[in-house]
């Protein structure tokens, strides 16, 4: 076999390996990004729910304070 032809075949194999590695790397990065996007969305939903609970608790505390103040004023 011609040395140049053999070198070109080895180069083709090396390029194939690099492309495979790059594809795997890109797939892992996409999966990581997707996981981060999902985690961020879950955190946003958690924040919304926490704010709703805080608002509910705050309203209940305000109502309790008003009731106590009216009882103390009587």
PDB file of N, CA, C and O in Angstrom:
ATOM      1  N   UNK A   1       0.848  -1.172   0.000  1.00  0.00           N
ATOM      2  CA  UNK A   1       0.000   0.000   0.000  1.00  0.00           C
ATOM      3  C   UNK A   1       0.897   1.240   0.000  1.00  0.00           C
ATOM      4  O   UNK A   1       1.929   1.288   0.669  1.00  0.00           O
ATOM      5  N   UNK A   2       0.492   2.176  -0.727  1.00  0.00           N
ATOM      6  CA  UNK A   2       1.209   3.450  -0.838  1.00  0.00           C
ATOM      7  C   UNK A   2       1.226   4.153   0.524  1.00  0.00           C
ATOM      8  O   UNK A   2       0.184   4.250   1.172  1.00  0.00           O
ATOM      9  N   UNK A   3       2.393   4.649   0.971  1.00  0.00           N
ATOM     10  CA  UNK A   3       2.462   5.302   2.286  1.00  0.00           C
ATOM     11  C   UNK A   3       1.534   6.511   2.395  1.00  0.00           C
ATOM     12  O   UNK A   3       0.985   6.779   3.464  1.00  0.00           O
ATOM     13  N   UNK A   4       1.364   7.223   1.317  1.00  0.00           N
ATOM     14  CA  UNK A   4       0.462   8.387   1.367  1.00  0.00           C
ATOM     15  C   UNK A   4      -0.975   7.925   1.528  1.00  0.00           C
ATOM     16  O   UNK A   4      -1.746   8.509   2.289  1.00  0.00           O
ATOM     17  N   UNK A   5      -1.328   6.870   0.805  1.00  0.00           N
ATOM     18  CA  UNK A   5      -2.685   6.340   0.907  1.00  0.00           C
ATOM     19  C   UNK A   5      -2.927   5.813   2.319  1.00  0.00           C
ATOM     20  O   UNK A   5      -4.001   6.030   2.880  1.00  0.00           O
ATOM     21  N   UNK A   6      -1.951   5.128   2.897  1.00  0.00           N
ATOM     22  CA  UNK A   6      -2.077   4.606   4.264  1.00  0.00           C
ATOM     23  C   UNK A   6      -2.220   5.758   5.257  1.00  0.00           C
ATOM     24  O   UNK A   6      -3.024   5.691   6.187  1.00  0.00           O
ATOM     25  N   UNK A   7      -1.442   6.802   5.053  1.00  0.00           N
ATOM     26  CA  UNK A   7      -1.523   7.965   5.952  1.00  0.00           C
ATOM     27  C   UNK A   7      -2.890   8.633   5.840  1.00  0.00           C
ATOM     28  O   UNK A   7      -3.461   9.055   6.846  1.00  0.00           O
ATOM     29  N   UNK A   8      -3.413   8.728   4.625  1.00  0.00           N
ATOM     30  CA  UNK A   8      -4.734   9.327   4.435  1.00  0.00           C
ATOM     31  C   UNK A   8      -5.825   8.492   5.096  1.00  0.00           C
ATOM     32  O   UNK A   8      -6.776   9.035   5.658  1.00  0.00           O
ATOM     33  N   UNK A   9      -5.684   7.176   5.026  1.00  0.00           N
ATOM     34  CA  UNK A   9      -6.663   6.305   5.678  1.00  0.00           C
ATOM     35  C   UNK A   9      -6.594   6.468   7.197  1.00  0.00           C
ATOM     36  O   UNK A   9      -7.628   6.509   7.863  1.00  0.00           O
ATOM     37  N   UNK A  10      -5.384   6.559   7.744  1.00  0.00           N
ATOM     38  CA  UNK A  10      -5.239   6.779   9.190  1.00  0.00           C
ATOM     39  C   UNK A  10      -5.821   8.146   9.575  1.00  0.00           C
ATOM     40  O   UNK A  10      -6.452   8.298  10.621  1.00  0.00           O
ATOM     41  N   UNK A  11      -5.594   9.124   8.713  1.00  0.00           N
ATOM     42  CA  UNK A  11      -6.158  10.453   8.959  1.00  0.00           C
ATOM     43  C   UNK A  11      -7.678  10.403   8.945  1.00  0.00           C
ATOM     44  O   UNK A  11      -8.324  11.021   9.791  1.00  0.00           O
ATOM     45  N   UNK A  12      -8.253   9.678   7.998  1.00  0.00           N
ATOM     46  CA  UNK A  12      -9.712   9.512   7.952  1.00  0.00           C
ATOM     47  C   UNK A  12     -10.236   8.860   9.227  1.00  0.00           C
ATOM     48  O   UNK A  12     -11.256   9.282   9.773  1.00  0.00           O
ATOM     49  N   UNK A  13      -9.536   7.833   9.696  1.00  0.00           N
ATOM     50  CA  UNK A  13      -9.950   7.149  10.931  1.00  0.00           C
ATOM     51  C   UNK A  13      -9.859   8.121  12.111  1.00  0.00           C
ATOM     52  O   UNK A  13     -10.758   8.173  12.951  1.00  0.00           O
ATOM     53  N   UNK A  14      -8.773   8.884  12.167  1.00  0.00           N
ATOM     54  CA  UNK A  14      -8.603   9.846  13.249  1.00  0.00           C
ATOM     55  C   UNK A  14      -9.698  10.907  13.199  1.00  0.00           C
ATOM     56  O   UNK A  14     -10.240  11.285  14.239  1.00  0.00           O
ATOM     57  N   UNK A  15     -10.022  11.377  12.034  1.00  0.00           N
ATOM     58  CA  UNK A  15     -11.095  12.373  11.884  1.00  0.00           C
ATOM     59  C   UNK A  15     -12.426  11.789  12.323  1.00  0.00           C
ATOM     60  O   UNK A  15     -13.209  12.464  12.991  1.00  0.00           O
ATOM     61  N   UNK A  16     -12.690  10.542  11.956  1.00  0.00           N
ATOM     62  CA  UNK A  16     -13.922   9.879  12.395  1.00  0.00           C
ATOM     63  C   UNK A  16     -13.985   9.813  13.918  1.00  0.00           C
ATOM     64  O   UNK A  16     -15.030  10.066  14.517  1.00  0.00           O
ATOM     65  N   UNK A  17     -12.847   9.467  14.541  1.00  0.00           N
ATOM     66  CA  UNK A  17     -12.812   9.393  16.007  1.00  0.00           C
ATOM     67  C   UNK A  17     -13.058  10.774  16.619  1.00  0.00           C
ATOM     68  O   UNK A  17     -13.791  10.901  17.600  1.00  0.00           O
ATOM     69  N   UNK A  18     -12.456  11.787  16.048  1.00  0.00           N
ATOM     70  CA  UNK A  18     -12.667  13.144  16.545  1.00  0.00           C
ATOM     71  C   UNK A  18     -14.119  13.578  16.384  1.00  0.00           C
ATOM     72  O   UNK A  18     -14.685  14.191  17.289  1.00  0.00           O
ATOM     73  N   UNK A  19     -14.723  13.267  15.246  1.00  0.00           N
ATOM     74  CA  UNK A  19     -16.124  13.619  15.036  1.00  0.00           C
ATOM     75  C   UNK A  19     -17.027  12.903  16.029  1.00  0.00           C
ATOM     76  O   UNK A  19     -17.969  13.491  16.560  1.00  0.00           O
ATOM     77  N   UNK A  20     -16.732  11.627  16.279  1.00  0.00           N
ATOM     78  CA  UNK A  20     -17.514  10.859  17.248  1.00  0.00           C
ATOM     79  C   UNK A  20     -17.372  11.465  18.640  1.00  0.00           C
ATOM     80  O   UNK A  20     -18.355  11.621  19.364  1.00  0.00           O
ATOM     81  N   UNK A  21     -16.142  11.804  19.005  1.00  0.00           N
ATOM     82  CA  UNK A  21     -15.902  12.411  20.313  1.00  0.00           C
ATOM     83  C   UNK A  21     -16.621  13.758  20.419  1.00  0.00           C
ATOM     84  O   UNK A  21     -17.227  14.064  21.446  1.00  0.00           O
ATOM     85  N   UNK A  22     -16.552  14.542  19.374  1.00  0.00           N
ATOM     86  CA  UNK A  22     -17.211  15.848  19.374  1.00  0.00           C
ATOM     87  C   UNK A  22     -18.727  15.702  19.474  1.00  0.00           C
ATOM     88  O   UNK A  22     -19.382  16.456  20.193  1.00  0.00           O
ATOM     89  N   UNK A  23     -19.277  14.740  18.757  1.00  0.00           N
ATOM     90  CA  UNK A  23     -20.718  14.489  18.840  1.00  0.00           C
ATOM     91  C   UNK A  23     -21.118  14.110  20.264  1.00  0.00           C
ATOM     92  O   UNK A  23     -22.127  14.589  20.781  1.00  0.00           O
ATOM     93  N   UNK A  24     -20.320  13.248  20.894  1.00  0.00           N
ATOM     94  CA  UNK A  24     -20.595  12.857  22.278  1.00  0.00           C
ATOM     95  C   UNK A  24     -20.503  14.030  23.220  1.00  0.00           C
ATOM     96  O   UNK A  24     -21.333  14.191  24.115  1.00  0.00           O
ATOM     97  N   UNK A  25     -19.482  14.855  23.015  1.00  0.00           N
ATOM     98  CA  UNK A  25     -19.306  16.052  23.842  1.00  0.00           C
ATOM     99  C   UNK A  25     -20.502  16.989  23.683  1.00  0.00           C
ATOM    100  O   UNK A  25     -21.043  17.491  24.669  1.00  0.00           O
ATOM    101  N   UNK A  26     -20.904  17.214  22.451  1.00  0.00           N
ATOM    102  CA  UNK A  26     -22.035  18.104  22.188  1.00  0.00           C
ATOM    103  C   UNK A  26     -23.315  17.540  22.808  1.00  0.00           C
ATOM    104  O   UNK A  26     -24.122  18.290  23.358  1.00  0.00           O
ATOM    105  N   UNK A  27     -23.501  16.237  22.720  1.00  0.00           N
ATOM    106  CA  UNK A  27     -24.697  15.614  23.302  1.00  0.00           C
ATOM    107  C   UNK A  27     -24.699  15.769  24.820  1.00  0.00           C
ATOM    108  O   UNK A  27     -25.743  16.038  25.415  1.00  0.00           O
ATOM    109  N   UNK A  28     -23.534  15.601  25.451  1.00  0.00           N
ATOM    110  CA  UNK A  28     -23.452  15.776  26.907  1.00  0.00           C
ATOM    111  C   UNK A  28     -23.739  17.225  27.292  1.00  0.00           C
ATOM    112  O   UNK A  28     -24.431  17.481  28.278  1.00  0.00           O
ATOM    113  N   UNK A  29     -23.218  18.155  26.530  1.00  0.00           N
ATOM    114  CA  UNK A  29     -23.457  19.580  26.822  1.00  0.00           C
ATOM    115  C   UNK A  29     -24.936  19.912  26.665  1.00  0.00           C
ATOM    116  O   UNK A  29     -25.497  20.655  27.471  1.00  0.00           O
ATOM    117  N   UNK A  30     -25.571  19.364  25.625  1.00  0.00           N
ATOM    118  CA  UNK A  30     -27.009  19.601  25.441  1.00  0.00           C
ATOM    119  C   UNK A  30     -27.790  19.025  26.611  1.00  0.00           C
ATOM    120  O   UNK A  30     -28.716  19.657  27.120  1.00  0.00           O
ATOM    121  N   UNK A  31     -27.416  17.823  27.038  1.00  0.00           N
ATOM    122  CA  UNK A  31     -28.113  17.189  28.163  1.00  0.00           C
ATOM    123  C   UNK A  31     -27.922  18.005  29.436  1.00  0.00           C
ATOM    124  O   UNK A  31     -28.865  18.189  30.205  1.00  0.00           O
ATOM    125  N   UNK A  32     -26.705  18.493  29.660  1.00  0.00           N
ATOM    126  CA  UNK A  32     -26.455  19.328  30.835  1.00  0.00           C
ATOM    127  C   UNK A  32     -27.266  20.621  30.764  1.00  0.00           C
ATOM    128  O   UNK A  32     -27.857  21.051  31.754  1.00  0.00           O
ATOM    129  N   UNK A  33     -27.286  21.229  29.588  1.00  0.00           N
ATOM    130  CA  UNK A  33     -28.053  22.465  29.414  1.00  0.00           C
ATOM    131  C   UNK A  33     -29.533  22.214  29.661  1.00  0.00           C
ATOM    132  O   UNK A  33     -30.198  22.998  30.337  1.00  0.00           O
ATOM    133  N   UNK A  34     -30.044  21.118  29.112  1.00  0.00           N
ATOM    134  CA  UNK A  34     -31.453  20.789  29.308  1.00  0.00           C
ATOM    135  C   UNK A  34     -31.759  20.566  30.785  1.00  0.00           C
ATOM    136  O   UNK A  34     -32.807  20.983  31.277  1.00  0.00           O
ATOM    137  N   UNK A  35     -30.837  19.904  31.491  1.00  0.00           N
ATOM    138  CA  UNK A  35     -31.032  19.675  32.921  1.00  0.00           C
ATOM    139  C   UNK A  35     -31.024  21.001  33.677  1.00  0.00           C
ATOM    140  O   UNK A  35     -31.821  21.197  34.594  1.00  0.00           O
ATOM    141  N   UNK A  36     -30.133  21.906  33.299  1.00  0.00           N
ATOM    142  CA  UNK A  36     -30.087  23.217  33.948  1.00  0.00           C
ATOM    143  C   UNK A  36     -31.344  24.028  33.672  1.00  0.00           C
ATOM    144  O   UNK A  36     -31.853  24.714  34.558  1.00  0.00           O
ATOM    145  N   UNK A  37     -31.842  23.949  32.447  1.00  0.00           N
ATOM    146  CA  UNK A  37     -33.080  24.657  32.105  1.00  0.00           C
ATOM    147  C   UNK A  37     -34.235  24.107  32.938  1.00  0.00           C
ATOM    148  O   UNK A  37     -35.058  24.869  33.446  1.00  0.00           O
ATOM    149  N   UNK A  38     -34.294  22.787  33.074  1.00  0.00           N
ATOM    150  CA  UNK A  38     -35.359  22.172  33.872  1.00  0.00           C
ATOM    151  C   UNK A  38     -35.231  22.571  35.341  1.00  0.00           C
ATOM    152  O   UNK A  38     -36.234  22.856  35.996  1.00  0.00           O
ATOM    153  N   UNK A  39     -34.007  22.594  35.860  1.00  0.00           N
ATOM    154  CA  UNK A  39     -33.789  22.977  37.249  1.00  0.00           C
ATOM    155  C   UNK A  39     -34.169  24.444  37.468  1.00  0.00           C
ATOM    156  O   UNK A  39     -34.764  24.789  38.489  1.00  0.00           O
ATOM    157  N   UNK A  40     -33.825  25.293  36.517  1.00  0.00           N
ATOM    158  CA  UNK A  40     -34.184  26.705  36.623  1.00  0.00           C
ATOM    159  C   UNK A  40     -35.693  26.883  36.613  1.00  0.00           C
ATOM    160  O   UNK A  40     -36.229  27.666  37.397  1.00  0.00           O
ATOM    161  N   UNK A  41     -36.372  26.175  35.748  1.00  0.00           N
ATOM    162  CA  UNK A  41     -37.835  26.264  35.685  1.00  0.00           C
ATOM    163  C   UNK A  41     -38.454  25.768  36.992  1.00  0.00           C
ATOM    164  O   UNK A  41     -39.404  26.364  37.499  1.00  0.00           O
ATOM    165  N   UNK A  42     -37.913  24.680  37.532  1.00  0.00           N
ATOM    166  CA  UNK A  42     -38.417  24.170  38.807  1.00  0.00           C
ATOM    167  C   UNK A  42     -38.180  25.188  39.919  1.00  0.00           C
ATOM    168  O   UNK A  42     -39.032  25.369  40.789  1.00  0.00           O
ATOM    169  N   UNK A  43     -37.028  25.849  39.892  1.00  0.00           N
ATOM    170  CA  UNK A  43     -36.734  26.867  40.899  1.00  0.00           C
ATOM    171  C   UNK A  43     -37.683  28.053  40.760  1.00  0.00           C
ATOM    172  O   UNK A  43     -38.138  28.613  41.758  1.00  0.00           O
ATOM    173  N   UNK A  44     -37.977  28.431  39.530  1.00  0.00           N
ATOM    174  CA  UNK A  44     -38.924  29.537  39.322  1.00  0.00           C
ATOM    175  C   UNK A  44     -40.303  29.179  39.850  1.00  0.00           C
ATOM    176  O   UNK A  44     -40.956  29.991  40.506  1.00  0.00           O
ATOM    177  N   UNK A  45     -40.739  27.967  39.564  1.00  0.00           N
ATOM    178  CA  UNK A  45     -42.036  27.515  40.060  1.00  0.00           C
ATOM    179  C   UNK A  45     -42.023  27.483  41.584  1.00  0.00           C
ATOM    180  O   UNK A  45     -42.990  27.890  42.228  1.00  0.00           O
ATOM    181  N   UNK A  46     -40.924  26.996  42.156  1.00  0.00           N
ATOM    182  CA  UNK A  46     -40.790  26.973  43.610  1.00  0.00           C
ATOM    183  C   UNK A  46     -40.849  28.371  44.206  1.00  0.00           C
ATOM    184  O   UNK A  46     -41.456  28.580  45.256  1.00  0.00           O
ATOM    185  N   UNK A  47     -40.221  29.322  43.538  1.00  0.00           N
ATOM    186  CA  UNK A  47     -40.249  30.705  44.016  1.00  0.00           C
ATOM    187  C   UNK A  47     -41.668  31.269  43.974  1.00  0.00           C
ATOM    188  O   UNK A  47     -42.105  31.944  44.906  1.00  0.00           O
ATOM    189  N   UNK A  48     -42.376  30.987  42.892  1.00  0.00           N
ATOM    190  CA  UNK A  48     -43.763  31.465  42.778  1.00  0.00           C
ATOM    191  C   UNK A  48     -44.616  30.878  43.898  1.00  0.00           C
ATOM    192  O   UNK A  48     -45.394  31.593  44.531  1.00  0.00           O
ATOM    193  N   UNK A  49     -44.471  29.589  44.140  1.00  0.00           N
ATOM    194  CA  UNK A  49     -45.254  28.943  45.208  1.00  0.00           C
ATOM    195  C   UNK A  49     -44.877  29.503  46.575  1.00  0.00           C
ATOM    196  O   UNK A  49     -45.739  29.718  47.427  1.00  0.00           O
ATOM    197  N   UNK A  50     -43.586  29.736  46.776  1.00  0.00           N
ATOM    198  CA  UNK A  50     -43.150  30.291  48.060  1.00  0.00           C
ATOM    199  C   UNK A  50     -43.713  31.690  48.257  1.00  0.00           C
ATOM    200  O   UNK A  50     -44.154  32.036  49.353  1.00  0.00           O
ATOM    201  N   UNK A  51     -43.700  32.493  47.201  1.00  0.00           N
ATOM    202  CA  UNK A  51     -44.270  33.838  47.303  1.00  0.00           C
ATOM    203  C   UNK A  51     -45.765  33.778  47.626  1.00  0.00           C
ATOM    204  O   UNK A  51     -46.269  34.568  48.424  1.00  0.00           O
ATOM    205  N   UNK A  52     -46.467  32.829  46.995  1.00  0.00           N
ATOM    206  CA  UNK A  52     -47.890  32.679  47.280  1.00  0.00           C
ATOM    207  C   UNK A  52     -48.110  32.322  48.745  1.00  0.00           C
ATOM    208  O   UNK A  52     -49.017  32.855  49.385  1.00  0.00           O
ATOM    209  N   UNK A  53     -47.284  31.422  49.281  1.00  0.00           N
ATOM    210  CA  UNK A  53     -47.414  31.033  50.689  1.00  0.00           C
ATOM    211  C   UNK A  53     -47.088  32.204  51.605  1.00  0.00           C
ATOM    212  O   UNK A  53     -47.764  32.426  52.609  1.00  0.00           O
ATOM    213  N   UNK A  54     -46.051  32.950  51.250  1.00  0.00           N
ATOM    214  CA  UNK A  54     -45.694  34.121  52.051  1.00  0.00           C
ATOM    215  C   UNK A  54     -46.845  35.119  52.068  1.00  0.00           C
ATOM    216  O   UNK A  54     -47.174  35.671  53.118  1.00  0.00           O
ATOM    217  N   UNK A  55     -47.451  35.349  50.922  1.00  0.00           N
ATOM    218  CA  UNK A  55     -48.580  36.273  50.853  1.00  0.00           C
ATOM    219  C   UNK A  55     -49.751  35.785  51.704  1.00  0.00           C
ATOM    220  O   UNK A  55     -50.401  36.575  52.389  1.00  0.00           O
ATOM    221  N   UNK A  56     -50.013  34.486  51.656  1.00  0.00           N
ATOM    222  CA  UNK A  56     -51.095  33.908  52.450  1.00  0.00           C
ATOM    223  C   UNK A  56     -50.809  34.062  53.939  1.00  0.00           C
ATOM    224  O   UNK A  56     -51.669  34.494  54.706  1.00  0.00           O
ATOM    225  N   UNK A  57     -49.596  33.705  54.335  1.00  0.00           N
ATOM    226  CA  UNK A  57     -49.222  33.815  55.750  1.00  0.00           C
ATOM    227  C   UNK A  57     -49.265  35.277  56.190  1.00  0.00           C
ATOM    228  O   UNK A  57     -49.742  35.588  57.282  1.00  0.00           O
ATOM    229  N   UNK A  58     -48.776  36.155  55.353  1.00  0.00           N
ATOM    230  CA  UNK A  58     -48.781  37.584  55.680  1.00  0.00           C
ATOM    231  C   UNK A  58     -50.207  38.092  55.877  1.00  0.00           C
ATOM    232  O   UNK A  58     -50.483  38.832  56.821  1.00  0.00           O
ATOM    233  N   UNK A  59     -51.100  37.694  54.991  1.00  0.00           N
ATOM    234  CA  UNK A  59     -52.499  38.122  55.116  1.00  0.00           C
ATOM    235  C   UNK A  59     -53.116  37.570  56.398  1.00  0.00           C
ATOM    236  O   UNK A  59     -53.850  38.280  57.085  1.00  0.00           O
ATOM    237  N   UNK A  60     -52.827  36.321  56.724  1.00  0.00           N
ATOM    238  CA  UNK A  60     -53.370  35.725  57.953  1.00  0.00           C
ATOM    239  C   UNK A  60     -52.812  36.427  59.189  1.00  0.00           C
ATOM    240  O   UNK A  60     -53.538  36.682  60.149  1.00  0.00           O
ATOM    241  N   UNK A  61     -51.524  36.732  59.155  1.00  0.00           N
ATOM    242  CA  UNK A  61     -50.922  37.446  60.289  1.00  0.00           C
ATOM    243  C   UNK A  61     -51.534  38.828  60.438  1.00  0.00           C
ATOM    244  O   UNK A  61     -51.831  39.261  61.551  1.00  0.00           O
ATOM    245  N   UNK A  62     -51.723  39.519  59.328  1.00  0.00           N
ATOM    246  CA  UNK A  62     -52.353  40.837  59.389  1.00  0.00           C
ATOM    247  C   UNK A  62     -53.750  40.744  60.007  1.00  0.00           C
ATOM    248  O   UNK A  62     -54.134  41.569  60.836  1.00  0.00           O
ATOM    249  N   UNK A  63     -54.496  39.728  59.587  1.00  0.00           N
ATOM    250  CA  UNK A  63     -55.853  39.556  60.123  1.00  0.00           C
ATOM    251  C   UNK A  63     -55.799  39.239  61.610  1.00  0.00           C
ATOM    252  O   UNK A  63     -56.600  39.762  62.385  1.00  0.00           O
ATOM    253  N   UNK A  64     -54.864  38.392  62.015  1.00  0.00           N
ATOM    254  CA  UNK A  64     -54.745  38.045  63.433  1.00  0.00           C
ATOM    255  C   UNK A  64     -54.347  39.263  64.256  1.00  0.00           C
ATOM    256  O   UNK A  64     -54.870  39.467  65.352  1.00  0.00           O
ATOM    257  N   UNK A  65     -53.431  40.070  63.742  1.00  0.00           N
ATOM    258  CA  UNK A  65     -53.013  41.287  64.441  1.00  0.00           C
ATOM    259  C   UNK A  65     -54.191  42.240  64.591  1.00  0.00           C
ATOM    260  O   UNK A  65     -54.383  42.828  65.655  1.00  0.00           O
ATOM    261  N   UNK A  66     -54.972  42.393  63.540  1.00  0.00           N
ATOM    262  CA  UNK A  66     -56.145  43.279  63.608  1.00  0.00           C
ATOM    263  C   UNK A  66     -57.147  42.788  64.652  1.00  0.00           C
ATOM    264  O   UNK A  66     -57.714  43.581  65.403  1.00  0.00           O
ATOM    265  N   UNK A  67     -57.360  41.460  64.692  1.00  0.00           N
ATOM    266  CA  UNK A  67     -58.288  40.903  65.688  1.00  0.00           C
ATOM    267  C   UNK A  67     -57.771  41.137  67.096  1.00  0.00           C
ATOM    268  O   UNK A  67     -58.530  41.511  67.990  1.00  0.00           O
ATOM    269  N   UNK A  68     -56.479  40.916  67.291  1.00  0.00           N
ATOM    270  CA  UNK A  68     -55.886  41.136  68.618  1.00  0.00           C
ATOM    271  C   UNK A  68     -55.980  42.599  69.006  1.00  0.00           C
ATOM    272  O   UNK A  68     -56.298  42.914  70.153  1.00  0.00           O
ATOM    273  N   UNK A  69     -55.711  43.491  68.077  1.00  0.00           N
ATOM    274  CA  UNK A  69     -55.801  44.921  68.381  1.00  0.00           C
ATOM    275  C   UNK A  69     -57.238  45.305  68.750  1.00  0.00           C
ATOM    276  O   UNK A  69     -57.453  46.099  69.666  1.00  0.00           O
ATOM    277  N   UNK A  70     -58.204  44.749  68.047  1.00  0.00           N
ATOM    278  CA  UNK A  70     -59.602  45.087  68.372  1.00  0.00           C
ATOM    279  C   UNK A  70     -60.003  44.517  69.719  1.00  0.00           C
ATOM    280  O   UNK A  70     -60.770  45.147  70.448  1.00  0.00           O
ATOM    281  N   UNK A  71     -59.501  43.334  70.070  1.00  0.00           N
ATOM    282  CA  UNK A  71     -59.797  42.751  71.372  1.00  0.00           C
ATOM    283  C   UNK A  71     -59.163  43.578  72.475  1.00  0.00           C
ATOM    284  O   UNK A  71     -59.777  43.820  73.514  1.00  0.00           O
ATOM    285  N   UNK A  72     -57.918  44.013  72.241  1.00  0.00           N
ATOM    286  CA  UNK A  72     -57.227  44.803  73.250  1.00  0.00           C
ATOM    287  C   UNK A  72     -57.852  46.172  73.430  1.00  0.00           C
ATOM    288  O   UNK A  72     -57.788  46.734  74.523  1.00  0.00           O
ATOM    289  N   UNK A  73     -58.450  46.722  72.393  1.00  0.00           N
ATOM    290  CA  UNK A  73     -59.079  48.041  72.465  1.00  0.00           C
ATOM    291  C   UNK A  73     -60.414  47.993  73.195  1.00  0.00           C
ATOM    292  O   UNK A  73     -60.881  49.022  73.683  1.00  0.00           O
ATOM    293  N   UNK A  74     -61.027  46.838  73.279  1.00  0.00           N
ATOM    294  CA  UNK A  74     -62.354  46.728  73.911  1.00  0.00           C
ATOM    295  C   UNK A  74     -62.272  46.769  75.393  1.00  0.00           C
ATOM    296  O   UNK A  74     -63.297  46.689  76.070  1.00  0.00           O
TER     297      UNK A  74
END
